[in-house]
Amino acid sequence: MKRYFHEELEEVRSHLMLMGEKAIANVNLAMKAMIDSDLATAQKVRKQDDRIDEIEKQIDDEVARYIGLRAPVARDLRLLFITIKAANDLERVGDEATSIAKRTAKILKAGYSIDDLGRLPRMCELAVGMLKDALHCFIDEDSSRAVAISERDEEVDSLNRENFRYFVDLMKHDHSKISFCTEMVFISKAMERIADHAQNIAEEVYYLLTARSLQEAIDEENAV
């Protein structure tokens, strides 16, 4: 939102984008660890999450300093609060990627090979795309992308339900895979939460740009 950012806020914006890039990279890395059944890659995800946490703290400190020095009002103040909330959502994305990596490591240490990913690759593709678009909504002031993000969130939810049914059915028919399937159910839920955080960012940005809730806009569109 270039026209609303004063010069002092350019650093905040750049840190938010950096945080988003690192969160997305960690989600992709967690997915790669599963696809490759690679314990070393899974452990790398957990280490890189610390940097995401550090950037969130930087953003919080910079926003607090800006409010203290400039006493922003109205839209600028709302923008700052949305920045903090977006950073929190990205930090949670990093946490979910770490959770996926930990569960992947647990599966591999138990001697399983992750040779059945269910619908997880498609879920990851959608969730990462949603995160990228949510960040561009924020930077480019593009409210139309927010509506599309919400539509994809429903698809991710549907795929998560598919995964749950699939892995529960698999463990029923092969008791030797109970532990593996249980972890995969939790990994699928973590991926679904990543998409939810992208949706949260989109909703906040949409409200900032239009002074309307995203759900209202979707309901109106569906009613036509």
LOVEXKOL-353401 format. One line per 3 residues: number of its first residue (from 1); their letters; for each residue x, y, z of N, C-alpha, C. Coordinates in steps of 0.2 Angstrom, whole numbers, m for minus. Example, Ala and Ser with C-alpha at 12.3 -4.5 7.8 and 13.67 -1.06 7.14 Angstrom:
LOVEXKOL-353401
1 = as = 66,m28,39,62,m22,39,66,m16,39 ~ 64,m11,35,68,m5,36,64,0,39
This chain:
LOVEXKOL-353401
1 = mkr = 4,m6,0,0,0,0,4,6,0 ~ 7,7,m6,13,12,m6,11,19,m4 ~ 5,21,m6,3,28,m5,1,29,3
4 = yfh = 0,24,6,m1,25,13,5,24,18 ~ 10,22,15,16,21,19,20,27,19 ~ 22,30,25,27,35,25,33,32,24
7 = eel = 38,36,23,45,34,22,47,30,27 ~ 46,31,34,48,27,39,45,20,39 ~ 39,19,36,36,13,36,39,8,30
10 = eev = 43,11,26,45,6,21,49,0,24 ~ 53,1,29,56,m4,32,52,m9,35 ~ 46,m7,38,41,m12,40,38,m16,35
13 = rsh = 37,m13,29,34,m16,23,39,m21,21 ~ 45,m19,20,50,m24,17,51,m30,22 ~ 51,m29,29,51,m34,33,45,m39,33
16 = lml = 39,m36,32,34,m41,31,34,m45,25 ~ 36,m42,20,37,m46,14,43,m51,14 ~ 48,m50,18,53,m54,19,51,m60,24
19 = mge = 47,m58,29,44,m63,33,39,m68,29 ~ 36,m65,24,31,m69,20,35,m74,16 ~ 40,m71,13,45,m75,8,48,m81,12
22 = kai = 50,m80,18,53,m85,22,48,m90,25 ~ 42,m88,26,37,m93,28,35,m97,23 ~ 34,m94,17,32,m98,11,38,m103,9
25 = anv = 44,m101,10,50,m106,8,50,m111,13 ~ 48,m110,20,48,m115,24,42,m120,23 ~ 36,m118,21,31,m123,19,33,m127,13
28 = nla = 36,m124,8,39,m128,3,44,m133,5 ~ 48,m131,9,54,m135,12,51,m141,16 ~ 46,m140,20,42,m145,24,39,m150,19
31 = mka = 36,m148,13,33,m152,8,39,m156,5 ~ 44,m153,4,50,m157,0,53,m162,5 ~ 53,m161,11,55,m166,16,51,m172,16
34 = mid = 44,m171,15,40,m177,15,40,m180,8 ~ 41,m177,3,41,m180,m4,47,m184,m4 ~ 53,m181,m2,59,m185,m2,61,m190,3
37 = sdl = 56,m190,8,58,m194,14,64,m192,17 ~ 66,m185,18,72,m183,20,72,m180,27 ~ 76,m183,31,76,m181,38,80,m175,39
40 = ata = 85,m174,35,90,m168,36,86,m162,34 ~ 82,m163,28,78,m157,26,72,m155,31 ~ 69,m160,34,64,m159,40,67,m155,45
43 = qkv = 74,m157,47,77,m153,53,79,m146,51 ~ 80,m145,45,82,m138,42,76,m134,43 ~ 70,m136,42,64,m132,43,63,m129,50
46 = rkq = 65,m134,54,64,m132,61,69,m126,63 ~ 75,m126,60,80,m121,62,78,m115,59 ~ 75,m115,53,74,m109,49,68,m105,52
49 = ddr = 64,m108,56,58,m105,59,60,m100,64 ~ 66,m101,67,68,m95,72,69,m89,68 ~ 71,m89,62,72,m82,59,65,m79,58
52 = ide = 60,m83,56,54,m80,55,51,m77,62 ~ 53,m80,67,51,m77,74,54,m70,75 ~ 61,m70,73,65,m64,74,62,m58,70
55 = iek = 60,m60,64,57,m54,60,51,m52,62 ~ 46,m56,65,40,m54,68,42,m49,74 ~ 46,m51,78,48,m46,83,51,m39,81
58 = qid = 54,m39,75,57,m33,72,51,m29,70 ~ 46,m32,67,40,m28,65,36,m26,70 ~ 35,m29,76,32,m27,81,35,m21,84
61 = dev = 42,m21,85,46,m16,88,45,m9,83 ~ 46,m10,77,46,m5,72,39,m1,72 ~ 33,m5,72,27,m2,73,26,1,79
64 = ary = 28,m1,85,27,2,91,31,9,91 ~ 37,8,88,41,15,88,38,20,83 ~ 35,18,78,32,22,73,25,26,77
67 = igl = 22,21,80,16,24,83,18,29,89 ~ 23,28,92,25,32,98,28,39,95 ~ 31,39,89,34,45,86,29,49,82
70 = rap = 25,45,78,21,49,73,14,49,75 ~ 11,46,80,4,46,82,0,46,76 ~ 0,40,72,m4,40,66,m12,39,68
73 = var = m16,41,64,m23,41,65,m27,38,59 ~ m33,36,60,m38,33,55,m34,28,51 ~ m34,28,44,m32,23,40,m25,21,41
76 = dlr = m20,25,43,m13,23,44,m13,19,50 ~ m17,21,55,m17,17,62,m20,10,60 ~ m25,10,57,m28,3,55,m23,m1,51
79 = llf = m19,2,46,m14,m1,42,m9,m4,47 ~ m7,m1,52,m2,m3,56,m4,m9,60 ~ m10,m9,63,m13,m15,66,m14,m21,62
82 = iti = m16,m20,55,m16,m25,51,m9,m28,49 ~ m4,m24,49,3,m26,48,5,m31,54 ~ 3,m29,60,5,m33,66,1,m40,65
85 = kaa = m5,m40,63,m9,m46,63,m7,m50,57 ~ m5,m47,52,m2,m51,46,4,m55,48 ~ 8,m51,52,15,m54,54,13,m60,59
88 = ndl = 8,m59,63,6,m65,68,4,m71,64 ~ 0,m69,58,m2,m75,54,4,m79,51 ~ 8,m75,48,14,m77,45,19,m81,50
91 = erv = 19,m79,56,23,m83,61,19,m89,63 ~ 13,m89,63,9,m96,64,10,m100,58 ~ 11,m98,52,12,m102,46,19,m105,47
94 = gde = 24,m101,49,30,m104,51,30,m110,56 ~ 26,m109,61,25,m114,66,21,m120,63 ~ 17,m119,59,13,m125,56,18,m129,51
97 = ats = 23,m125,48,28,m129,44,32,m133,48 ~ 34,m130,54,38,m133,59,35,m140,61 ~ 28,m139,63,24,m145,65,24,m150,60
100 = iak = 24,m149,53,24,m153,48,31,m157,48 ~ 36,m153,49,43,m156,48,44,m160,54 ~ 42,m159,60,42,m163,66,39,m169,65
103 = rta = 33,m169,62,29,m175,61,32,m180,56 ~ 35,m176,51,39,m180,46,45,m183,49 ~ 48,m180,53,54,m183,56,52,m189,60
106 = kil = 46,m188,64,44,m194,68,42,m200,64 ~ 39,m199,58,37,m204,53,44,m208,51 ~ 49,m204,49,55,m207,46,59,m210,52
109 = kag = 59,m208,58,63,m211,63,60,m217,65 ~ 53,m218,64,50,m224,65,51,m229,60 ~ 54,m228,55,56,m232,50,51,m233,44
112 = ysi = 46,m228,44,42,m228,38,45,m224,32 ~ 43,m225,26,45,m221,20,38,m218,18 ~ 38,m211,17,32,m208,15,31,m208,8
115 = ddl = 28,m214,6,26,m216,m1,19,m214,m3 ~ 15,m212,2,8,m210,1,7,m203,4 ~ 6,m198,0,5,m191,2,m3,m189,2
118 = grl = m7,m194,m1,m14,m192,m2,m15,m186,m6 ~ m18,m181,m3,m20,m175,m7,m15,m169,m5 ~ m10,m171,m1,m6,m165,2,m2,m161,m3
121 = prm = 1,m164,m9,4,m160,m13,m1,m154,m16 ~ m7,m156,m18,m12,m151,m20,m13,m146,m15 ~ m14,m148,m9,m15,m143,m3,m10,m138,m2
124 = cel = m4,m141,m3,2,m136,m2,2,m131,m8 ~ 1,m134,m14,1,m129,m20,m4,m124,m19 ~ m10,m125,m16,m15,m120,m15,m13,m116,m10
127 = avg = m11,m118,m4,m10,m114,2,m4,m109,0 ~ 1,m111,m3,7,m107,m5,4,m102,m10 ~ 0,m103,m14,m2,m98,m19,m7,m93,m15
130 = mlk = m11,m96,m10,m15,m91,m6,m10,m86,m2 ~ m5,m89,0,m1,m84,4,3,m79,0 ~ 5,m81,m6,8,m76,m11,3,m71,m13
133 = dal = m3,m73,m14,m8,m68,m16,m11,m64,m11 ~ m11,m66,m4,m13,m62,1,m8,m57,2 ~ m1,m58,2,4,m53,2,4,m48,m3
136 = hcf = 2,m50,m9,1,m45,m15,m5,m41,m14 ~ m10,m44,m11,m16,m40,m9,m14,m34,m5 ~ m10,m35,0,m8,m30,4,m3,m25,1
139 = ide = 1,m27,m3,6,m22,m6,3,m19,m12 ~ m1,m22,m16,m4,m19,m22,m10,m16,m22 ~ m13,m17,m16,m20,m14,m14,m25,m17,m19
142 = dss = m25,m24,m20,m29,m27,m25,m34,m32,m21 ~ m40,m29,m20,m45,m32,m16,m48,m38,m20 ~ m48,m38,m26,m51,m44,m30,m47,m50,m29
145 = rav = m41,m50,m27,m37,m56,m26,m40,m59,m19 ~ m42,m55,m15,m45,m58,m8,m50,m62,m9 ~ m55,m61,m14,m61,m65,m15,m59,m72,m18
148 = ais = m54,m72,m23,m51,m78,m25,m48,m82,m20 ~ m44,m79,m15,m41,m83,m10,m46,m87,m6 ~ m52,m83,m4,m57,m87,m1,m60,m93,m4
151 = erd = m61,m92,m11,m63,m98,m14,m58,m104,m14 ~ m52,m103,m14,m47,m108,m14,m47,m111,m7 ~ m48,m107,m2,m48,m110,5,m53,m115,6
154 = eev = m59,m114,3,m64,m119,3,m62,m126,0 ~ m58,m125,m6,m55,m131,m9,m50,m135,m4 ~ m46,m131,m1,m41,m134,4,m45,m138,9
157 = dsl = m50,m135,12,m54,m138,17,m57,m145,15 ~ m59,m145,8,m62,m151,6,m57,m156,5 ~ m51,m154,3,m45,m159,2,m43,m162,9
160 = nre = m43,m157,14,m42,m160,21,m47,m165,23 ~ m53,m164,21,m58,m169,23,m57,m176,19 ~ m55,m175,13,m53,m181,9,m47,m185,12
163 = nfr = m42,m181,14,m36,m184,17,m38,m188,23 ~ m42,m185,27,m45,m188,34,m48,m195,32 ~ m53,m195,28,m56,m201,26,m51,m206,23
166 = yfv = m47,m204,19,m42,m208,15,m38,m212,20 ~ m34,m208,25,m30,m211,29,m33,m215,35 ~ m39,m213,37,m42,m217,42,m44,m223,39
169 = dlm = m47,m223,33,m48,m230,29,m42,m234,29 ~ m36,m231,27,m30,m235,26,m28,m238,32 ~ m28,m235,38,m26,m238,44,m31,m243,46
172 = khd = m37,m243,44,m42,m248,46,m40,m255,42 ~ m38,m254,36,m36,m260,32,m29,m262,33 ~ m25,m258,36,m18,m260,37,m16,m257,44
175 = hsk = m16,m262,49,m15,m259,56,m8,m257,57 ~ m3,m260,52,4,m258,53,5,m251,51 ~ 0,m248,48,1,m241,46,m3,m236,51
178 = isf = m5,m238,56,m9,m234,61,m5,m227,63 ~ 1,m228,65,5,m223,67,7,m218,61 ~ 8,m221,55,10,m217,49,4,m213,47
181 = cte = m2,m216,47,m8,m213,45,m10,m207,50 ~ m9,m209,56,m11,m204,61,m7,m197,61 ~ m1,m198,59,4,m192,58,2,m188,52
184 = mvf = 0,m192,47,m2,m189,40,m9,m185,41 ~ m13,m187,45,m19,m184,47,m18,m177,50 ~ m13,m177,55,m11,m171,58,m7,m166,53
187 = isk = m3,m169,49,0,m165,44,m5,m162,39 ~ m10,m165,37,m15,m162,33,m18,m157,36 ~ m20,m157,43,m23,m152,46,m19,m146,47
190 = ame = m12,m147,48,m8,m141,48,m7,m138,42 ~ m8,m141,36,m8,m138,30,m14,m134,29 ~ m20,m137,31,m26,m133,31,m26,m127,35
193 = ria = m22,m127,41,m22,m121,45,m18,m116,41 ~ m13,m118,37,m8,m113,34,m13,m109,29 ~ m17,m113,25,m22,m109,21,m27,m104,25
196 = dha = m29,m106,31,m33,m102,35,m29,m95,37 ~ m23,m96,38,m19,m90,39,m19,m85,33 ~ m18,m88,27,m18,m84,21,m25,m81,21
199 = qni = m30,m84,22,m37,m82,22,m38,m76,27 ~ m35,m77,33,m35,m71,38,m32,m65,35 ~ m27,m65,32,m23,m59,30,m27,m56,24
202 = aee = m30,m60,20,m34,m58,14,m41,m54,17 ~ m44,m57,22,m50,m54,25,m48,m47,28 ~ m42,m46,32,m40,m40,35,m39,m35,29
205 = vyy = m35,m37,24,m33,m32,19,m40,m30,15 ~ m44,m34,14,m50,m33,10,m54,m27,14 ~ m55,m28,21,m58,m23,25,m55,m16,25
208 = llt = m48,m17,25,m45,m10,25,m46,m6,18 ~ m46,m10,13,m47,m7,6,m54,m5,5 ~ m59,m9,7,m66,m8,5,m71,m5,11
211 = ars = m68,m6,17,m73,m5,23,m78,m10,23 ~ m78,m15,20,m83,m21,20,m80,m27,22 ~ m84,m32,25,m81,m38,26,m80,m43,20
214 = lqe = m76,m47,19,m75,m51,14,m81,m56,13 ~ m83,m58,18,m89,m63,18,m95,m60,15 ~ m96,m53,17,m102,m50,14,m101,m49,6
217 = aid = m95,m48,4,m94,m47,m3,m95,m54,m7 ~ m93,m59,m4,m94,m66,m7,m101,m68,m7 ~ m105,m66,m1,m112,m68,m1,m116,m64,m7
220 = een = m114,m58,m8,m117,m54,m13,m116,m57,m20 ~ m109,m59,m21,m107,m62,m27,m111,m68,m29 ~ m112,m72,m23,m115,m79,m24,m123,m78,m25
223 = av = m125,m72,m23,m133,m71,m24,m135,m69,m31 ~ m130,m66,m34,m131,m63,m41,m133,m69,m46
